[in-house]
Amino acid sequence: MLIDPKQKSIPVRRQCQLLGLSPSTLYYRSSGDDSFNERLMRLIDEQHLRTPFFGVEQMRLHLNRLLVENDVTVNAKRVRRLMRLMGLEAIYPKPRLSRKNPEHTVYPYLLRDLPIDRPDQVWCTDITYIPMHRGWVYLVAVMDWFSRYVLSWEVSITLDASFCVDALKRALSAGTPGIFNSDQGSQFTSRAFTGVLREAGIDISMDGRGRMYDNIFVERLWRSVKYEEVYLHDYQTVAEAVAGLGRYFGFYNHERPHQAFGGLTPAEMYGLVKPPWPVRGKDREGEAKRSAASSLALRAHSEAADQQETIHLNSTRSAPS
């Protein structure tokens, strides 16, 4: 460990600055009951990807089946607390589960029956939980709905709104969508987040609570990220998680073919890279609009594409006490 918390002559924050690290890299290592909770959270996360309709009671029954050989059981109170900590809830139509912040405005859903046929017509965002060997981090991404191109992403060890605002500003530094869609999470209804969108003149759209398919493309992105990257690597530190996710998003945007696009990559659909073959079938409708905007997109997003493949250690936030 290069950081010495017991060093009195040089404060910990200054040590981090000298090493070019964020203070959040001093993420605490838990033990005892916390380690068991972390194991449960990983099991919950894996099962939620397979059965996102599982509520607290179904998840409790599932966990107890897995733990029966260890003669250990978990109750609904623990499962509910961990799922809330992870930002997870069953995605099916259901009554309101929590009170909204009365100071936050919830905007209507604008995408119903809207044909989305070009890049930068609609952007979307979401947050997911990323397990590590000890502890976890949260990941937010901003994605172009049409092309599935990930415009920006940030990592944090807390669920405050600031890292979501940072991701939004990074995405907007390269372009502007007509509509920005999110769920009704407090990070996205916060004045700091919606204020950036309003200042840019962007229409704000928010999913109805519990609607399963409103933000389905981001949910599919999380599934790909976890099965193709996170679960294959046992991240030991926040810095390792940031580095691994940085490599993956570069691969996802520029190398990973999508069946829905006939084998084209998100970068090719977005207009950053010329496709190796003509766009056919259902994708032809938006081709003229994409071609007209392609040269502008190549210029406007070249810097963003380079940044996307760079490791952003300063994307983490300070650890909770």
N, C-alpha and C positions, 0 to 999 in steps of 0.2 A: 504494500500500500504506500503510495507516494505521499499521501496526505497524512499529516500527524496531528490529530485533534488535540493532543496534549501539549503541543508546542505553544508556549505562551508569548514568545517574542513576535511571531507572525500569526495573525488571526487565520482561521480556517478559510474564510472567504478570500483573503489575500493569497493564500496558498493555491487555491483553485484558479485565481486569476493568473498567477505566475505560470501555472501548468496549462493554461488554456482550457480549463474544464469548468463546467457548470457546477455550482454547489450541490445540485441535485444528484450528482454522481456519487455522493456520500450516502446513498440510499441505505437505510438501516437494514440489517440482516436479522430477521426474526427467528424465534425458536419456540419450542414447546407447543402451546395451543395455537399460536399463530401459524406454525408450520402445518398443523392439521387443517386449519382454515384455508391455507393456500392450496393444499391438496384438494380440498372440497371445491374451491373456486375453479381449479383447472378442470375437474370432472364436470362441474356445472357448465362451464364454457363449452366443453366438447359436446356435451349432450344438447345444449341449447342450439348449436349449429345443426345437429341432426333432427331435433324435434323442437322447433321454436315455439310450438303451441303448448309446451309443458308449463303449467303454472307451479306455484310453490308446492302444493301437495303432491302433484305427480313427480316433481323433481325430488322431493323428499323420499318418496317410495323408491325411485330409481337409485338414489344414493345408498339407501339402506340395503338394497339388493346387492350392490357392489361391495358394501362393507360388511356383509354378514359373516364372511370368513374371518374377519378381524374381531368379531364379537363387539362391534361398535355400531351405534345408531345415532342419527341426528334428528333433531326435532324441527318442526316447521318454522319456529322462531329464528333458528340459526340460518336455515335456508333462505328465508325472506330477507334477513339482514345482509347476507352475502350477495344475494342477487341484486339488492338495492345498491350495495357497494360497487358492484360490477356494472351497474346501469342496465340491468337486464330485466325484462318482463315478458310474459307470454304474449305473443302477437296474434290475437284474435279479437273480434269485436266484443267489447266488455264495458261495463259502467266505469265511471271515473274512479281511479284508484288513489289519487292524491290531489291535494289542493294546489291550484296554480298560484304563482306569486301574483298578488293583485296589482303589483306595480309593473308587471310585464304584459305587454300587448300580444295577443295571439292572433295571427293573421289567417285569412281563409285559404283553403286549398285551391290553387289556380290551374292544376294540371288535368283535371277531369275532362276527358274527351278531347284533349288538346293534342293535335298531331305534332310530334317532335321530330323534325326532319333536317336539322342543321346544327353544326357546332355553335356553342355559345348562346343557344336559344334558352337552355335551362341548365343551371348548375345545381348540384345537390351536395349535402354533407351529412356526416354522422360520426359518432364516437363508438369505439369498441375497446374492450378489455384485452390486454396482451399479457399472458403469464410469463414469468421469468423463473429461474431456478429458485430464487428467494424473492418474494414480493411480486409486484406487477407494475405495469404502466398503462396509461390510456393513450389511444391513438385516434386522432381526428384526421379526416381527409376531405378535400373538396374535389368533386369529380364533375366532368362535363357529362350530362345525361345522355346525349346522343352518341358520343364516341366512346364513352367509358374512360376517357383519358383522365388520369389523376393529376390535377393542376397543382396541388400543394398538399402537404401533410405536416403534422406536428405531433410530438410526443410530450406527455406530461405525467407526473406521478400524482397529480391531484385533478379533480374534476371542476376546477374553476373555469371561468369563461375566457380567461386571457389567452390560453394557448389556441382556442378556437378562433379568437379574433386575429391572432397572429397568422394562422393558416389562411383565413379569409383575405387579409391584407396582402399576403404573398401572392395569392391567386389573382387578386384584382390588379396587382402591379403589372400583369401581362395581358389583361383583357377584361371585358365586362359582359356579363350575361344579361339577357332580357328579364329572366325570372330566376330567383334563387329559392330552392326548396329545402326544407329541413323538417325534423320532427318538432315536437313542442317542448323539448328539453330546456331546462332553465338556462343553459349556456347559449342556446340559439334564440331564446325570447328575451335575453338580457338587453338592456339599452345599449351597452357597449357594442354588441354584435349587430343588432338591427340598425343602430345608428350609422354604422359603416355602410350598410346596404342602402339606407335611405339617402345618405349623402351622395352616393354614386348613382342615384336615380334608378335603382333596381327594384322591380316588383318582388315583394316577399310572399312566399307561399309556404304554408305549414300543413303537415299531415294531420288528419284527424286522429285523435288518440286511440290506439289499439287497431288502427287500420293496417292490415297485413301487407298489402302490396304497394302502398304509397311510395316507399323508398326502397323498392326491391332491388334496384341495381347496386346500391351501396351495400345492402345485405349480401348480395352475391360477391361483391368485392371482398368483404370481410371473410367470407368462406374461403375464397382463393388465397388470401393473405395467410390465413391460419394453417390451412392444410398444405400449402405449397412452400411456406416459409417458417412460420412460428413454431409449429409442432415438430418440424424437422431439426430445429436448433434449440438447444437448452441455453437461452441467454443467461449469462451470469451477472451482468451489470446493465445499467441503463444505457451506457455507451455502446455495449454490444448490441442491444436491441435497436438502437438508432442506426447503427451501421448496417445490421442485417436488413432492416426495413428499407433503408436507402438503396441497398443493392436490389432488393426485390421490386421496388416501385420502378426503378430504371428498367428492369427486365419486363415487368408487367406492361409498361407503356410502349416500349420500343421493340420487344422481341416476342412476347407471348401472343400467338394468334388467337382470335376469337371466332368460334363457330358461327355466332350470330352475324358476323361480318364476312363470312365466306373465307376466313383465314387471315384477314387483315388485322393489323395491330391497332390499338387505340390511337397511337401517334399518327398512323396513316389515315384513319378515319377522321381525326381531328384536323388534319391538314398540315401537320408538321413535317411529314415525310411523304413523298410521292408514292402511291401504291404501285406494287410490281405488276399489277394487271388491272384492267378496267373494273370498276364497281358494277355489279350486276344485280338483277332481280329487284328485291324490295328496297335496296339501297340506292337505286338509280334516281329516285325522286328528288333526293337532296343533292345530287352530284353537281348540278349547275351552280347552286348556291355555294357549295363547298369550294368549287373551282374558283369562283369569283373572289372568295375570301381567302383562298389558300396562300397567295403571295404575301398578303398582310399578316396572316397567321404565322407564316414562316419567319417573318421579321420580328413580330411582336413577341413570339414565344420562344425564340431561340435561346435567349438568356435564361428563361424559366426552365427550359429543358435541361440546360447545363446545370442549373442549380438543383434540379430534381435528383440528379445522380450524385450530388455532393452530400457528404455526411454533415448533418447540422447538429452538432453537440449542444449548441446553445438553444435548441428547441425544447429542452427539458425545463421543468420548473422546480422551485424549492420544495423539499420534502416536508410533509406535515409533521408537526411536533408530536 
